[in-house]
Amino acid sequence: MSKKTSKQRSRSAAQIINRRARFDYQLGEEVVAGLVLTGPEVRAAREGHVQLKGAFVSLRGGELWLNNASFSLKINQRGLASARTVDTTVRKLLVSRRQIEHFMAAKQQGMTIVPTKLLTNGKYIKIVIALGKGKKNYDKRQTIKRRDQERDTKRMLSGR
């Protein structure tokens, strides 16, 4: 077996982004946390077969848990070329005690803890979580309107 060169590693190291979180929540400060994963889950994350849409973080027993994140795991069975199964089990997040206490206090104030990115470019797989406050429907409409206006002004400036 040959080792991968740095160019090959950088090409495969893509971030998995939860775009829906930016639309549904007003995000505050972000924290990078570790994830407790098994081998097939790591493989799925490195290949980019992870879906963070609809995922959230809960506090149980003084620990942070990632809920509803979909990992598309490869099934290694004879005769099946690329069969996959979706796994949405709860996964433990690794953060410091001080950060957990900070998140507990924010949760008491009505904030939500939302995963925004999954980082796979280093030795470890990490997840970026942020505190978020849910947007109302009129806030979402304003976001769409602002995005459309920015797109139109860019189109006008480029001369299309």
C-alpha positions in Angstrom: 0.0 0.0 0.0 1.2 3.5 -0.8 0.8 6.5 1.4 -1.5 9.3 0.3 0.2 12.5 -0.7 -0.8 15.8 0.9 -2.7 16.8 -2.3 -4.9 13.7 -2.1 -5.7 14.3 1.6 -6.6 18.0 1.1 -8.9 17.1 -1.8 -10.9 14.6 0.3 -11.0 16.8 3.3 -14.3 18.6 2.9 -16.4 20.3 5.5 -20.0 19.1 5.9 -22.0 22.2 6.6 -25.5 22.5 8.1 -26.9 25.3 5.9 -30.3 25.0 7.4 -29.0 26.0 10.8 -28.1 29.5 9.5 -31.5 29.9 8.1 -33.5 28.7 11.1 -31.5 30.2 13.9 -29.7 33.4 14.8 -26.3 31.8 15.7 -24.1 33.1 18.5 -20.7 31.9 19.7 -19.3 28.7 18.2 -17.4 25.9 20.0 -15.4 23.1 18.4 -16.1 19.7 20.0 -14.9 16.2 19.5 -17.1 13.3 18.6 -17.1 9.7 19.9 -17.5 7.6 16.7 -17.0 4.0 15.6 -14.9 2.9 12.6 -17.7 2.8 10.0 -18.9 6.2 11.2 -15.4 7.7 10.8 -15.3 6.2 7.3 -18.6 7.8 6.4 -17.6 11.2 7.7 -14.3 11.1 5.8 -16.2 10.2 2.6 -18.7 13.0 3.2 -21.7 10.8 3.8 -23.1 12.7 6.8 -26.2 14.8 7.0 -26.5 17.5 9.7 -29.9 18.9 8.6 -32.3 18.5 11.5 -29.6 17.6 14.0 -29.5 19.2 17.4 -27.5 18.9 20.7 -29.1 17.9 24.0 -27.8 18.0 27.6 -28.2 14.7 29.6 -26.4 13.7 32.7 -24.0 16.6 32.5 -22.9 15.7 29.0 -23.6 16.9 25.5 -25.2 14.5 23.0 -25.6 14.9 19.2 -29.1 13.8 18.1 -30.5 13.1 14.7 -27.3 13.4 12.7 -27.5 10.9 9.8 -24.3 8.8 9.0 -24.7 6.8 5.9 -22.7 3.7 6.8 -21.3 1.3 4.3 -22.5 -2.3 4.6 -19.7 -4.8 3.9 -21.5 -7.8 2.5 -20.5 -10.1 -0.2 -22.4 -9.5 -3.4 -23.4 -5.9 -2.6 -21.3 -3.3 -4.4 -22.0 -0.2 -2.4 -24.9 -0.8 -0.1 -25.4 1.8 2.6 -27.6 2.1 5.7 -28.5 5.3 7.5 -27.6 5.5 11.2 -29.1 8.2 13.4 -28.1 7.0 16.8 -27.1 9.5 19.6 -23.4 10.3 19.8 -21.5 11.8 22.7 -19.7 15.1 22.2 -16.4 15.8 23.9 -16.1 19.3 25.5 -14.7 20.7 28.7 -16.7 20.9 31.9 -16.6 24.7 31.7 -18.1 24.7 28.3 -20.8 22.3 29.4 -21.7 24.6 32.3 -21.9 27.6 29.9 -24.2 25.6 27.6 -26.4 24.7 30.5 -26.8 28.3 31.5 -27.6 29.3 27.9 -30.2 26.4 27.7 -31.9 27.8 30.8 -32.3 31.1 28.9 -34.1 29.4 26.0 -31.2 29.0 23.6 -30.7 25.9 21.4 -27.4 24.2 20.7 -27.1 23.5 17.0 -24.3 21.7 15.0 -23.1 23.9 12.1 -20.1 22.1 10.6 -18.4 18.7 10.7 -14.6 19.1 10.3 -12.8 16.1 8.8 -9.5 17.6 7.7 -7.3 16.7 10.6 -6.4 13.6 12.5 -9.6 13.8 14.5 -13.2 14.4 13.4 -14.6 17.4 15.1 -18.0 19.2 15.1 -18.6 22.9 15.4 -21.6 23.7 17.6 -23.2 27.0 18.1 -25.8 28.6 20.4 -28.8 29.6 18.5 -32.1 31.5 19.0 -34.9 30.4 16.7 -36.0 32.8 14.0 -39.6 33.7 13.4 -41.2 33.3 10.0 -40.9 37.0 9.2 -37.2 36.9 10.1 -36.8 34.1 7.6 -38.6 36.0 4.9 -36.4 39.0 5.5 -33.3 36.8 5.1 -34.6 35.5 1.8 -35.4 39.0 0.6 -32.0 40.3 1.6 -30.3 37.4 -0.2 -32.3 38.0 -3.4 -31.4 41.7 -3.3 -27.7 41.0 -2.9 -27.8 38.5 -5.8 -29.5 41.1 -8.0 -27.0 43.8 -7.2 -24.1 41.4 -8.0 -25.7 40.5 -11.2 -26.2 44.2 -12.1 -22.5 45.0 -11.3 -21.2 42.1 -13.3 -23.2 43.2 -16.3 -25.3 40.1 -17.0 
